[in-house]
Amino acid sequence: MATGQTPFILNFRRHLWKENLEVQIEIPELEEFLIELEKSWKKAMKAIKAAQEMMKKYFDKKQRNPQELKVGDNMWLESKNIHSNRPLKKLD
């Protein structure tokens, strides 16, 4: 996961199974809770954006620049995946 957190932790700032369920948990003030929730969402979005940029960097490293070809340029086609209804392949 890009954020390193579960969705439950991002939404409720605690882990679902690591809390003692019998103990009464005090709920913070609503405004404070919403501020912390917004901070965790921003942190998650920042982590996701960083992961996307890293993936783009490594993807672009392997790709060839497509602007080498222009409309009207001549090129050779490999006929491996081109099928025709001619009787001999050398007539294609």
PDB file of N, CA, C and O in Angstrom:
ATOM      1  N   MET A   1       0.852  -1.173   0.000  1.00  0.00           N
ATOM      2  CA  MET A   1       0.000   0.000   0.000  1.00  0.00           C
ATOM      3  C   MET A   1       0.899   1.238   0.000  1.00  0.00           C
ATOM      4  O   MET A   1       1.910   1.277   0.701  1.00  0.00           O
ATOM      5  N   ALA A   2       0.541   2.203  -0.757  1.00  0.00           N
ATOM      6  CA  ALA A   2       1.372   3.398  -0.919  1.00  0.00           C
ATOM      7  C   ALA A   2       1.442   4.234   0.358  1.00  0.00           C
ATOM      8  O   ALA A   2       2.461   4.876   0.614  1.00  0.00           O
ATOM      9  N   THR A   3       0.392   4.236   1.152  1.00  0.00           N
ATOM     10  CA  THR A   3       0.363   5.091   2.344  1.00  0.00           C
ATOM     11  C   THR A   3       0.996   4.424   3.547  1.00  0.00           C
ATOM     12  O   THR A   3       1.427   5.110   4.474  1.00  0.00           O
ATOM     13  N   GLY A   4       1.063   3.107   3.554  1.00  0.00           N
ATOM     14  CA  GLY A   4       1.583   2.395   4.720  1.00  0.00           C
ATOM     15  C   GLY A   4       0.560   2.298   5.834  1.00  0.00           C
ATOM     16  O   GLY A   4       0.900   1.865   6.935  1.00  0.00           O
ATOM     17  N   GLN A   5      -0.666   2.682   5.586  1.00  0.00           N
ATOM     18  CA  GLN A   5      -1.729   2.654   6.593  1.00  0.00           C
ATOM     19  C   GLN A   5      -2.940   1.937   6.014  1.00  0.00           C
ATOM     20  O   GLN A   5      -3.133   1.906   4.798  1.00  0.00           O
ATOM     21  N   THR A   6      -3.752   1.363   6.892  1.00  0.00           N
ATOM     22  CA  THR A   6      -5.006   0.775   6.435  1.00  0.00           C
ATOM     23  C   THR A   6      -6.048   1.887   6.326  1.00  0.00           C
ATOM     24  O   THR A   6      -5.910   2.926   6.972  1.00  0.00           O
ATOM     25  N   PRO A   7      -7.090   1.681   5.517  1.00  0.00           N
ATOM     26  CA  PRO A   7      -8.148   2.693   5.440  1.00  0.00           C
ATOM     27  C   PRO A   7      -8.803   2.967   6.802  1.00  0.00           C
ATOM     28  O   PRO A   7      -9.209   4.097   7.075  1.00  0.00           O
ATOM     29  N   PHE A   8      -8.905   1.948   7.649  1.00  0.00           N
ATOM     30  CA  PHE A   8      -9.511   2.141   8.968  1.00  0.00           C
ATOM     31  C   PHE A   8      -8.671   3.089   9.809  1.00  0.00           C
ATOM     32  O   PHE A   8      -9.212   3.959  10.491  1.00  0.00           O
ATOM     33  N   ILE A   9      -7.344   2.928   9.766  1.00  0.00           N
ATOM     34  CA  ILE A   9      -6.465   3.823  10.529  1.00  0.00           C
ATOM     35  C   ILE A   9      -6.554   5.240   9.992  1.00  0.00           C
ATOM     36  O   ILE A   9      -6.565   6.197  10.767  1.00  0.00           O
ATOM     37  N   LEU A  10      -6.618   5.387   8.662  1.00  0.00           N
ATOM     38  CA  LEU A  10      -6.716   6.724   8.089  1.00  0.00           C
ATOM     39  C   LEU A  10      -8.026   7.417   8.473  1.00  0.00           C
ATOM     40  O   LEU A  10      -8.058   8.633   8.657  1.00  0.00           O
ATOM     41  N   ASN A  11      -9.093   6.644   8.590  1.00  0.00           N
ATOM     42  CA  ASN A  11     -10.388   7.241   8.917  1.00  0.00           C
ATOM     43  C   ASN A  11     -10.600   7.453  10.410  1.00  0.00           C
ATOM     44  O   ASN A  11     -11.203   8.449  10.811  1.00  0.00           O
ATOM     45  N   PHE A  12     -10.112   6.529  11.242  1.00  0.00           N
ATOM     46  CA  PHE A  12     -10.439   6.587  12.671  1.00  0.00           C
ATOM     47  C   PHE A  12      -9.230   6.774  13.586  1.00  0.00           C
ATOM     48  O   PHE A  12      -9.387   6.830  14.806  1.00  0.00           O
ATOM     49  N   ARG A  13      -8.006   6.873  13.008  1.00  0.00           N
ATOM     50  CA  ARG A  13      -6.774   7.115  13.755  1.00  0.00           C
ATOM     51  C   ARG A  13      -6.486   6.042  14.795  1.00  0.00           C
ATOM     52  O   ARG A  13      -5.808   6.327  15.782  1.00  0.00           O
ATOM     53  N   ARG A  14      -6.963   4.844  14.615  1.00  0.00           N
ATOM     54  CA  ARG A  14      -6.644   3.725  15.489  1.00  0.00           C
ATOM     55  C   ARG A  14      -6.846   2.441  14.692  1.00  0.00           C
ATOM     56  O   ARG A  14      -7.551   2.422  13.683  1.00  0.00           O
ATOM     57  N   HIS A  15      -6.213   1.370  15.166  1.00  0.00           N
ATOM     58  CA  HIS A  15      -6.324   0.100  14.484  1.00  0.00           C
ATOM     59  C   HIS A  15      -7.531  -0.650  15.031  1.00  0.00           C
ATOM     60  O   HIS A  15      -7.804  -0.607  16.231  1.00  0.00           O
ATOM     61  N   LEU A  16      -8.242  -1.326  14.164  1.00  0.00           N
ATOM     62  CA  LEU A  16      -9.467  -1.997  14.558  1.00  0.00           C
ATOM     63  C   LEU A  16      -9.218  -3.127  15.549  1.00  0.00           C
ATOM     64  O   LEU A  16      -9.966  -3.251  16.519  1.00  0.00           O
ATOM     65  N   TRP A  17      -8.196  -3.955  15.343  1.00  0.00           N
ATOM     66  CA  TRP A  17      -8.006  -5.138  16.163  1.00  0.00           C
ATOM     67  C   TRP A  17      -6.973  -4.962  17.266  1.00  0.00           C
ATOM     68  O   TRP A  17      -6.818  -5.871  18.081  1.00  0.00           O
ATOM     69  N   LYS A  18      -6.277  -3.873  17.336  1.00  0.00           N
ATOM     70  CA  LYS A  18      -5.230  -3.708  18.331  1.00  0.00           C
ATOM     71  C   LYS A  18      -5.692  -2.909  19.553  1.00  0.00           C
ATOM     72  O   LYS A  18      -4.877  -2.567  20.409  1.00  0.00           O
ATOM     73  N   GLU A  19      -6.941  -2.623  19.636  1.00  0.00           N
ATOM     74  CA  GLU A  19      -7.491  -1.897  20.776  1.00  0.00           C
ATOM     75  C   GLU A  19      -8.246  -2.881  21.668  1.00  0.00           C
ATOM     76  O   GLU A  19      -8.780  -3.880  21.188  1.00  0.00           O
ATOM     77  N   ASN A  20      -8.286  -2.597  22.941  1.00  0.00           N
ATOM     78  CA  ASN A  20      -9.095  -3.382  23.857  1.00  0.00           C
ATOM     79  C   ASN A  20     -10.545  -2.954  23.661  1.00  0.00           C
ATOM     80  O   ASN A  20     -10.918  -1.825  23.981  1.00  0.00           O
ATOM     81  N   LEU A  21     -11.344  -3.851  23.142  1.00  0.00           N
ATOM     82  CA  LEU A  21     -12.710  -3.491  22.788  1.00  0.00           C
ATOM     83  C   LEU A  21     -13.609  -3.299  24.006  1.00  0.00           C
ATOM     84  O   LEU A  21     -14.663  -2.674  23.892  1.00  0.00           O
ATOM     85  N   GLU A  22     -13.218  -3.820  25.168  1.00  0.00           N
ATOM     86  CA  GLU A  22     -14.036  -3.681  26.365  1.00  0.00           C
ATOM     87  C   GLU A  22     -13.842  -2.336  27.047  1.00  0.00           C
ATOM     88  O   GLU A  22     -14.688  -1.911  27.834  1.00  0.00           O
ATOM     89  N   VAL A  23     -12.744  -1.670  26.756  1.00  0.00           N
ATOM     90  CA  VAL A  23     -12.451  -0.392  27.384  1.00  0.00           C
ATOM     91  C   VAL A  23     -13.202   0.707  26.638  1.00  0.00           C
ATOM     92  O   VAL A  23     -13.234   0.728  25.408  1.00  0.00           O
ATOM     93  N   GLN A  24     -13.797   1.607  27.389  1.00  0.00           N
ATOM     94  CA  GLN A  24     -14.503   2.737  26.783  1.00  0.00           C
ATOM     95  C   GLN A  24     -13.463   3.714  26.221  1.00  0.00           C
ATOM     96  O   GLN A  24     -12.603   4.197  26.958  1.00  0.00           O
ATOM     97  N   ILE A  25     -13.540   3.999  24.940  1.00  0.00           N
ATOM     98  CA  ILE A  25     -12.601   4.916  24.300  1.00  0.00           C
ATOM     99  C   ILE A  25     -13.245   6.298  24.249  1.00  0.00           C
ATOM    100  O   ILE A  25     -14.369   6.457  23.771  1.00  0.00           O
ATOM    101  N   GLU A  26     -12.529   7.275  24.739  1.00  0.00           N
ATOM    102  CA  GLU A  26     -13.055   8.633  24.716  1.00  0.00           C
ATOM    103  C   GLU A  26     -12.963   9.195  23.304  1.00  0.00           C
ATOM    104  O   GLU A  26     -11.924   9.091  22.653  1.00  0.00           O
ATOM    105  N   ILE A  27     -14.033   9.777  22.845  1.00  0.00           N
ATOM    106  CA  ILE A  27     -14.069  10.367  21.513  1.00  0.00           C
ATOM    107  C   ILE A  27     -13.642  11.821  21.635  1.00  0.00           C
ATOM    108  O   ILE A  27     -14.219  12.560  22.432  1.00  0.00           O
ATOM    109  N   PRO A  28     -12.636  12.256  20.857  1.00  0.00           N
ATOM    110  CA  PRO A  28     -12.182  13.648  20.950  1.00  0.00           C
ATOM    111  C   PRO A  28     -13.244  14.608  20.417  1.00  0.00           C
ATOM    112  O   PRO A  28     -14.232  14.196  19.810  1.00  0.00           O
ATOM    113  N   GLU A  29     -13.019  15.860  20.651  1.00  0.00           N
ATOM    114  CA  GLU A  29     -13.920  16.884  20.133  1.00  0.00           C
ATOM    115  C   GLU A  29     -14.062  16.713  18.624  1.00  0.00           C
ATOM    116  O   GLU A  29     -13.117  16.291  17.958  1.00  0.00           O
ATOM    117  N   LEU A  30     -15.201  17.027  18.097  1.00  0.00           N
ATOM    118  CA  LEU A  30     -15.467  16.815  16.677  1.00  0.00           C
ATOM    119  C   LEU A  30     -14.531  17.636  15.801  1.00  0.00           C
ATOM    120  O   LEU A  30     -14.001  17.111  14.822  1.00  0.00           O
ATOM    121  N   GLU A  31     -14.314  18.896  16.118  1.00  0.00           N
ATOM    122  CA  GLU A  31     -13.433  19.734  15.300  1.00  0.00           C
ATOM    123  C   GLU A  31     -12.011  19.200  15.298  1.00  0.00           C
ATOM    124  O   GLU A  31     -11.359  19.157  14.255  1.00  0.00           O
ATOM    125  N   GLU A  32     -11.536  18.797  16.455  1.00  0.00           N
ATOM    126  CA  GLU A  32     -10.182  18.241  16.557  1.00  0.00           C
ATOM    127  C   GLU A  32     -10.078  16.947  15.747  1.00  0.00           C
ATOM    128  O   GLU A  32      -9.088  16.709  15.055  1.00  0.00           O
ATOM    129  N   PHE A  33     -11.121  16.118  15.847  1.00  0.00           N
ATOM    130  CA  PHE A  33     -11.136  14.863  15.094  1.00  0.00           C
ATOM    131  C   PHE A  33     -11.096  15.131  13.592  1.00  0.00           C
ATOM    132  O   PHE A  33     -10.355  14.472  12.863  1.00  0.00           O
ATOM    133  N   LEU A  34     -11.892  16.097  13.126  1.00  0.00           N
ATOM    134  CA  LEU A  34     -11.929  16.409  11.700  1.00  0.00           C
ATOM    135  C   LEU A  34     -10.608  16.995  11.206  1.00  0.00           C
ATOM    136  O   LEU A  34     -10.197  16.726  10.078  1.00  0.00           O
ATOM    137  N   ILE A  35      -9.947  17.785  12.033  1.00  0.00           N
ATOM    138  CA  ILE A  35      -8.638  18.342  11.660  1.00  0.00           C
ATOM    139  C   ILE A  35      -7.624  17.217  11.503  1.00  0.00           C
ATOM    140  O   ILE A  35      -6.875  17.182  10.526  1.00  0.00           O
ATOM    141  N   GLU A  36      -7.598  16.292  12.469  1.00  0.00           N
ATOM    142  CA  GLU A  36      -6.675  15.159  12.386  1.00  0.00           C
ATOM    143  C   GLU A  36      -6.997  14.255  11.204  1.00  0.00           C
ATOM    144  O   GLU A  36      -6.095  13.727  10.555  1.00  0.00           O
ATOM    145  N   LEU A  37      -8.284  14.079  10.927  1.00  0.00           N
ATOM    146  CA  LEU A  37      -8.711  13.267   9.791  1.00  0.00           C
ATOM    147  C   LEU A  37      -8.245  13.892   8.479  1.00  0.00           C
ATOM    148  O   LEU A  37      -7.760  13.191   7.590  1.00  0.00           O
ATOM    149  N   GLU A  38      -8.390  15.198   8.361  1.00  0.00           N
ATOM    150  CA  GLU A  38      -7.944  15.896   7.155  1.00  0.00           C
ATOM    151  C   GLU A  38      -6.419  15.805   7.002  1.00  0.00           C
ATOM    152  O   GLU A  38      -5.916  15.662   5.887  1.00  0.00           O
ATOM    153  N   LYS A  39      -5.687  15.888   8.115  1.00  0.00           N
ATOM    154  CA  LYS A  39      -4.222  15.744   8.061  1.00  0.00           C
ATOM    155  C   LYS A  39      -3.829  14.362   7.561  1.00  0.00           C
ATOM    156  O   LYS A  39      -2.925  14.225   6.736  1.00  0.00           O
ATOM    157  N   SER A  40      -4.517  13.332   8.067  1.00  0.00           N
ATOM    158  CA  SER A  40      -4.179  11.971   7.637  1.00  0.00           C
ATOM    159  C   SER A  40      -4.525  11.762   6.169  1.00  0.00           C
ATOM    160  O   SER A  40      -3.797  11.061   5.466  1.00  0.00           O
ATOM    161  N   TRP A  41      -5.626  12.356   5.683  1.00  0.00           N
ATOM    162  CA  TRP A  41      -5.980  12.252   4.260  1.00  0.00           C
ATOM    163  C   TRP A  41      -4.938  12.948   3.396  1.00  0.00           C
ATOM    164  O   TRP A  41      -4.543  12.423   2.354  1.00  0.00           O
ATOM    165  N   LYS A  42      -4.488  14.132   3.823  1.00  0.00           N
ATOM    166  CA  LYS A  42      -3.465  14.848   3.050  1.00  0.00           C
ATOM    167  C   LYS A  42      -2.163  14.062   3.016  1.00  0.00           C
ATOM    168  O   LYS A  42      -1.486  14.012   1.989  1.00  0.00           O
ATOM    169  N   LYS A  43      -1.814  13.446   4.151  1.00  0.00           N
ATOM    170  CA  LYS A  43      -0.600  12.638   4.208  1.00  0.00           C
ATOM    171  C   LYS A  43      -0.729  11.421   3.275  1.00  0.00           C
ATOM    172  O   LYS A  43       0.227  11.057   2.589  1.00  0.00           O
ATOM    173  N   ALA A  44      -1.902  10.805   3.255  1.00  0.00           N
ATOM    174  CA  ALA A  44      -2.135   9.659   2.374  1.00  0.00           C
ATOM    175  C   ALA A  44      -2.072  10.079   0.905  1.00  0.00           C
ATOM    176  O   ALA A  44      -1.480   9.378   0.084  1.00  0.00           O
ATOM    177  N   MET A  45      -2.678  11.215   0.571  1.00  0.00           N
ATOM    178  CA  MET A  45      -2.654  11.700  -0.815  1.00  0.00           C
ATOM    179  C   MET A  45      -1.221  12.023  -1.246  1.00  0.00           C
ATOM    180  O   MET A  45      -0.844  11.762  -2.388  1.00  0.00           O
ATOM    181  N   LYS A  46      -0.434  12.582  -0.349  1.00  0.00           N
ATOM    182  CA  LYS A  46       0.955  12.902  -0.658  1.00  0.00           C
ATOM    183  C   LYS A  46       1.749  11.615  -0.914  1.00  0.00           C
ATOM    184  O   LYS A  46       2.571  11.560  -1.829  1.00  0.00           O
ATOM    185  N   ALA A  47       1.499  10.589  -0.106  1.00  0.00           N
ATOM    186  CA  ALA A  47       2.198   9.311  -0.285  1.00  0.00           C
ATOM    187  C   ALA A  47       1.791   8.642  -1.594  1.00  0.00           C
ATOM    188  O   ALA A  47       2.631   8.064  -2.283  1.00  0.00           O
ATOM    189  N   ILE A  48       0.507   8.717  -1.940  1.00  0.00           N
ATOM    190  CA  ILE A  48       0.033   8.127  -3.195  1.00  0.00           C
ATOM    191  C   ILE A  48       0.628   8.867  -4.383  1.00  0.00           C
ATOM    192  O   ILE A  48       1.047   8.238  -5.355  1.00  0.00           O
ATOM    193  N   LYS A  49       0.673  10.188  -4.319  1.00  0.00           N
ATOM    194  CA  LYS A  49       1.249  10.980  -5.403  1.00  0.00           C
ATOM    195  C   LYS A  49       2.736  10.656  -5.584  1.00  0.00           C
ATOM    196  O   LYS A  49       3.217  10.549  -6.712  1.00  0.00           O
ATOM    197  N   ALA A  50       3.467  10.500  -4.464  1.00  0.00           N
ATOM    198  CA  ALA A  50       4.890  10.156  -4.548  1.00  0.00           C
ATOM    199  C   ALA A  50       5.075   8.780  -5.181  1.00  0.00           C
ATOM    200  O   ALA A  50       5.984   8.585  -5.988  1.00  0.00           O
ATOM    201  N   ALA A  51       4.220   7.830  -4.820  1.00  0.00           N
ATOM    202  CA  ALA A  51       4.305   6.489  -5.405  1.00  0.00           C
ATOM    203  C   ALA A  51       4.002   6.530  -6.900  1.00  0.00           C
ATOM    204  O   ALA A  51       4.658   5.840  -7.681  1.00  0.00           O
ATOM    205  N   GLN A  52       3.008   7.338  -7.312  1.00  0.00           N
ATOM    206  CA  GLN A  52       2.684   7.469  -8.726  1.00  0.00           C
ATOM    207  C   GLN A  52       3.841   8.087  -9.505  1.00  0.00           C
ATOM    208  O   GLN A  52       4.146   7.649 -10.614  1.00  0.00           O
ATOM    209  N   GLU A  53       4.482   9.094  -8.936  1.00  0.00           N
ATOM    210  CA  GLU A  53       5.609   9.733  -9.610  1.00  0.00           C
ATOM    211  C   GLU A  53       6.779   8.760  -9.753  1.00  0.00           C
ATOM    212  O   GLU A  53       7.462   8.757 -10.776  1.00  0.00           O
ATOM    213  N   MET A  54       7.012   7.928  -8.721  1.00  0.00           N
ATOM    214  CA  MET A  54       8.100   6.957  -8.799  1.00  0.00           C
ATOM    215  C   MET A  54       7.796   5.906  -9.875  1.00  0.00           C
ATOM    216  O   MET A  54       8.682   5.522 -10.638  1.00  0.00           O
ATOM    217  N   MET A  55       6.524   5.439  -9.931  1.00  0.00           N
ATOM    218  CA  MET A  55       6.151   4.469 -10.957  1.00  0.00           C
ATOM    219  C   MET A  55       6.299   5.069 -12.350  1.00  0.00           C
ATOM    220  O   MET A  55       6.759   4.391 -13.269  1.00  0.00           O
ATOM    221  N   LYS A  56       5.911   6.342 -12.519  1.00  0.00           N
ATOM    222  CA  LYS A  56       6.035   7.013 -13.811  1.00  0.00           C
ATOM    223  C   LYS A  56       7.503   7.139 -14.213  1.00  0.00           C
ATOM    224  O   LYS A  56       7.851   6.957 -15.380  1.00  0.00           O
ATOM    225  N   LYS A  57       8.357   7.451 -13.245  1.00  0.00           N
ATOM    226  CA  LYS A  57       9.787   7.603 -13.517  1.00  0.00           C
ATOM    227  C   LYS A  57      10.372   6.304 -14.060  1.00  0.00           C
ATOM    228  O   LYS A  57      11.101   6.322 -15.052  1.00  0.00           O
ATOM    229  N   TYR A  58      10.059   5.170 -13.415  1.00  0.00           N
ATOM    230  CA  TYR A  58      10.600   3.892 -13.857  1.00  0.00           C
ATOM    231  C   TYR A  58       9.941   3.421 -15.153  1.00  0.00           C
ATOM    232  O   TYR A  58      10.594   2.751 -15.954  1.00  0.00           O
ATOM    233  N   PHE A  59       8.678   3.747 -15.381  1.00  0.00           N
ATOM    234  CA  PHE A  59       8.022   3.395 -16.643  1.00  0.00           C
ATOM    235  C   PHE A  59       8.631   4.185 -17.791  1.00  0.00           C
ATOM    236  O   PHE A  59       8.923   3.626 -18.847  1.00  0.00           O
ATOM    237  N   ASP A  60       8.823   5.485 -17.586  1.00  0.00           N
ATOM    238  CA  ASP A  60       9.375   6.337 -18.640  1.00  0.00           C
ATOM    239  C   ASP A  60      10.824   5.986 -18.963  1.00  0.00           C
ATOM    240  O   ASP A  60      11.293   6.232 -20.074  1.00  0.00           O
ATOM    241  N   LYS A  61      11.520   5.418 -18.005  1.00  0.00           N
ATOM    242  CA  LYS A  61      12.921   5.050 -18.225  1.00  0.00           C
ATOM    243  C   LYS A  61      13.036   3.977 -19.312  1.00  0.00           C
ATOM    244  O   LYS A  61      14.023   3.939 -20.046  1.00  0.00           O
ATOM    245  N   LYS A  62      12.020   3.102 -19.416  1.00  0.00           N
ATOM    246  CA  LYS A  62      12.047   1.999 -20.375  1.00  0.00           C
ATOM    247  C   LYS A  62      11.409   2.355 -21.716  1.00  0.00           C
ATOM    248  O   LYS A  62      11.535   1.592 -22.674  1.00  0.00           O
ATOM    249  N   GLN A  63      10.736   3.481 -21.804  1.00  0.00           N
ATOM    250  CA  GLN A  63      10.008   3.830 -23.025  1.00  0.00           C
ATOM    251  C   GLN A  63      10.868   4.647 -23.979  1.00  0.00           C
ATOM    252  O   GLN A  63      11.717   5.435 -23.560  1.00  0.00           O
ATOM    253  N   ARG A  64      10.630   4.442 -25.269  1.00  0.00           N
ATOM    254  CA  ARG A  64      11.322   5.191 -26.304  1.00  0.00           C
ATOM    255  C   ARG A  64      10.530   6.456 -26.601  1.00  0.00           C
ATOM    256  O   ARG A  64       9.304   6.463 -26.491  1.00  0.00           O
ATOM    257  N   ASN A  65      11.213   7.505 -26.969  1.00  0.00           N
ATOM    258  CA  ASN A  65      10.546   8.756 -27.284  1.00  0.00           C
ATOM    259  C   ASN A  65       9.738   8.591 -28.566  1.00  0.00           C
ATOM    260  O   ASN A  65      10.329   8.344 -29.616  1.00  0.00           O
ATOM    261  N   PRO A  66       8.424   8.716 -28.527  1.00  0.00           N
ATOM    262  CA  PRO A  66       7.609   8.481 -29.721  1.00  0.00           C
ATOM    263  C   PRO A  66       7.685   9.625 -30.729  1.00  0.00           C
ATOM    264  O   PRO A  66       7.133   9.497 -31.821  1.00  0.00           O
ATOM    265  N   GLN A  67       8.335  10.721 -30.413  1.00  0.00           N
ATOM    266  CA  GLN A  67       8.358  11.862 -31.322  1.00  0.00           C
ATOM    267  C   GLN A  67       9.430  11.728 -32.396  1.00  0.00           C
ATOM    268  O   GLN A  67       9.636  12.654 -33.180  1.00  0.00           O
ATOM    269  N   GLU A  68      10.120  10.581 -32.445  1.00  0.00           N
ATOM    270  CA  GLU A  68      11.090  10.354 -33.503  1.00  0.00           C
ATOM    271  C   GLU A  68      10.388  10.161 -34.844  1.00  0.00           C
ATOM    272  O   GLU A  68      10.970  10.464 -35.886  1.00  0.00           O
ATOM    273  N   LEU A  69       9.154   9.666 -34.842  1.00  0.00           N
ATOM    274  CA  LEU A  69       8.403   9.431 -36.070  1.00  0.00           C
ATOM    275  C   LEU A  69       7.468  10.598 -36.339  1.00  0.00           C
ATOM    276  O   LEU A  69       6.867  11.161 -35.425  1.00  0.00           O
ATOM    277  N   LYS A  70       7.358  10.950 -37.629  1.00  0.00           N
ATOM    278  CA  LYS A  70       6.459  12.028 -38.039  1.00  0.00           C
ATOM    279  C   LYS A  70       5.523  11.504 -39.114  1.00  0.00           C
ATOM    280  O   LYS A  70       5.816  10.489 -39.745  1.00  0.00           O
ATOM    281  N   VAL A  71       4.426  12.165 -39.328  1.00  0.00           N
ATOM    282  CA  VAL A  71       3.490  11.783 -40.372  1.00  0.00           C
ATOM    283  C   VAL A  71       4.207  11.870 -41.713  1.00  0.00           C
ATOM    284  O   VAL A  71       4.849  12.875 -42.019  1.00  0.00           O
ATOM    285  N   GLY A  72       4.095  10.811 -42.510  1.00  0.00           N
ATOM    286  CA  GLY A  72       4.741  10.781 -43.812  1.00  0.00           C
ATOM    287  C   GLY A  72       6.079  10.067 -43.807  1.00  0.00           C
ATOM    288  O   GLY A  72       6.627   9.815 -44.880  1.00  0.00           O
ATOM    289  N   ASP A  73       6.636   9.725 -42.639  1.00  0.00           N
ATOM    290  CA  ASP A  73       7.901   8.983 -42.578  1.00  0.00           C
ATOM    291  C   ASP A  73       7.675   7.556 -43.059  1.00  0.00           C
ATOM    292  O   ASP A  73       6.624   6.966 -42.809  1.00  0.00           O
ATOM    293  N   ASN A  74       8.664   7.011 -43.748  1.00  0.00           N
ATOM    294  CA  ASN A  74       8.604   5.615 -44.178  1.00  0.00           C
ATOM    295  C   ASN A  74       9.117   4.728 -43.062  1.00  0.00           C
ATOM    296  O   ASN A  74      10.003   5.115 -42.299  1.00  0.00           O
ATOM    297  N   MET A  75       8.542   3.513 -42.971  1.00  0.00           N
ATOM    298  CA  MET A  75       8.969   2.585 -41.940  1.00  0.00           C
ATOM    299  C   MET A  75       8.700   1.166 -42.407  1.00  0.00           C
ATOM    300  O   MET A  75       7.868   0.940 -43.285  1.00  0.00           O
ATOM    301  N   TRP A  76       9.402   0.219 -41.820  1.00  0.00           N
ATOM    302  CA  TRP A  76       9.208  -1.186 -42.119  1.00  0.00           C
ATOM    303  C   TRP A  76       8.227  -1.780 -41.107  1.00  0.00           C
ATOM    304  O   TRP A  76       8.265  -1.456 -39.920  1.00  0.00           O
ATOM    305  N   LEU A  77       7.349  -2.655 -41.601  1.00  0.00           N
ATOM    306  CA  LEU A  77       6.414  -3.350 -40.719  1.00  0.00           C
ATOM    307  C   LEU A  77       6.830  -4.804 -40.604  1.00  0.00           C
ATOM    308  O   LEU A  77       7.236  -5.420 -41.590  1.00  0.00           O
ATOM    309  N   GLU A  78       6.731  -5.343 -39.424  1.00  0.00           N
ATOM    310  CA  GLU A  78       6.954  -6.769 -39.251  1.00  0.00           C
ATOM    311  C   GLU A  78       5.625  -7.463 -39.505  1.00  0.00           C
ATOM    312  O   GLU A  78       4.614  -7.130 -38.886  1.00  0.00           O
ATOM    313  N   SER A  79       5.628  -8.418 -40.406  1.00  0.00           N
ATOM    314  CA  SER A  79       4.365  -9.035 -40.827  1.00  0.00           C
ATOM    315  C   SER A  79       3.967 -10.217 -39.951  1.00  0.00           C
ATOM    316  O   SER A  79       3.124 -11.023 -40.344  1.00  0.00           O
ATOM    317  N   LYS A  80       4.555 -10.327 -38.789  1.00  0.00           N
ATOM    318  CA  LYS A  80       4.274 -11.458 -37.907  1.00  0.00           C
ATOM    319  C   LYS A  80       2.790 -11.497 -37.505  1.00  0.00           C
ATOM    320  O   LYS A  80       2.196 -12.575 -37.462  1.00  0.00           O
ATOM    321  N   ASN A  81       2.207 -10.374 -37.221  1.00  0.00           N
ATOM    322  CA  ASN A  81       0.813 -10.332 -36.760  1.00  0.00           C
ATOM    323  C   ASN A  81      -0.148  -9.807 -37.811  1.00  0.00           C
ATOM    324  O   ASN A  81      -1.308  -9.527 -37.506  1.00  0.00           O
ATOM    325  N   ILE A  82       0.320  -9.670 -39.047  1.00  0.00           N
ATOM    326  CA  ILE A  82      -0.545  -9.189 -40.124  1.00  0.00           C
ATOM    327  C   ILE A  82      -0.930 -10.398 -40.978  1.00  0.00           C
ATOM    328  O   ILE A  82      -0.065 -11.081 -41.527  1.00  0.00           O
ATOM    329  N   HIS A  83      -2.219 -10.650 -41.080  1.00  0.00           N
ATOM    330  CA  HIS A  83      -2.714 -11.802 -41.844  1.00  0.00           C
ATOM    331  C   HIS A  83      -3.475 -11.306 -43.062  1.00  0.00           C
ATOM    332  O   HIS A  83      -4.220 -10.329 -42.988  1.00  0.00           O
ATOM    333  N   SER A  84      -3.280 -11.989 -44.182  1.00  0.00           N
ATOM    334  CA  SER A  84      -4.016 -11.633 -45.401  1.00  0.00           C
ATOM    335  C   SER A  84      -4.600 -12.912 -45.998  1.00  0.00           C
ATOM    336  O   SER A  84      -4.328 -14.021 -45.539  1.00  0.00           O
ATOM    337  N   ASN A  85      -5.397 -12.722 -47.019  1.00  0.00           N
ATOM    338  CA  ASN A  85      -6.037 -13.881 -47.646  1.00  0.00           C
ATOM    339  C   ASN A  85      -5.312 -14.311 -48.924  1.00  0.00           C
ATOM    340  O   ASN A  85      -5.886 -15.025 -49.747  1.00  0.00           O
ATOM    341  N   ARG A  86      -4.074 -13.889 -49.096  1.00  0.00           N
ATOM    342  CA  ARG A  86      -3.295 -14.288 -50.269  1.00  0.00           C
ATOM    343  C   ARG A  86      -2.776 -15.705 -50.074  1.00  0.00           C
ATOM    344  O   ARG A  86      -2.546 -16.131 -48.943  1.00  0.00           O
ATOM    345  N   PRO A  87      -2.587 -16.445 -51.179  1.00  0.00           N
ATOM    346  CA  PRO A  87      -2.202 -17.844 -51.049  1.00  0.00           C
ATOM    347  C   PRO A  87      -0.769 -18.064 -50.549  1.00  0.00           C
ATOM    348  O   PRO A  87      -0.503 -19.064 -49.882  1.00  0.00           O
ATOM    349  N   LEU A  88       0.141 -17.166 -50.854  1.00  0.00           N
ATOM    350  CA  LEU A  88       1.530 -17.308 -50.410  1.00  0.00           C
ATOM    351  C   LEU A  88       1.955 -16.098 -49.606  1.00  0.00           C
ATOM    352  O   LEU A  88       1.565 -14.967 -49.898  1.00  0.00           O
ATOM    353  N   LYS A  89       2.756 -16.351 -48.598  1.00  0.00           N
ATOM    354  CA  LYS A  89       3.212 -15.270 -47.721  1.00  0.00           C
ATOM    355  C   LYS A  89       4.121 -14.296 -48.469  1.00  0.00           C
ATOM    356  O   LYS A  89       4.098 -13.097 -48.194  1.00  0.00           O
ATOM    357  N   LYS A  90       4.920 -14.802 -49.412  1.00  0.00           N
ATOM    358  CA  LYS A  90       5.833 -13.913 -50.124  1.00  0.00           C
ATOM    359  C   LYS A  90       5.127 -12.950 -51.060  1.00  0.00           C
ATOM    360  O   LYS A  90       5.759 -12.018 -51.557  1.00  0.00           O
ATOM    361  N   LEU A  91       3.817 -13.141 -51.324  1.00  0.00           N
ATOM    362  CA  LEU A  91       3.049 -12.239 -52.162  1.00  0.00           C
ATOM    363  C   LEU A  91       2.469 -11.074 -51.382  1.00  0.00           C
ATOM    364  O   LEU A  91       1.911 -10.151 -51.976  1.00  0.00           O
ATOM    365  N   ASP A  92       2.589 -11.098 -50.082  1.00  0.00           N
ATOM    366  CA  ASP A  92       2.051 -10.010 -49.241  1.00  0.00           C
ATOM    367  C   ASP A  92       2.864  -8.737 -49.407  1.00  0.00           C
ATOM    368  O   ASP A  92       2.558  -7.723 -48.779  1.00  0.00           O
TER     369      ASP A  92
END
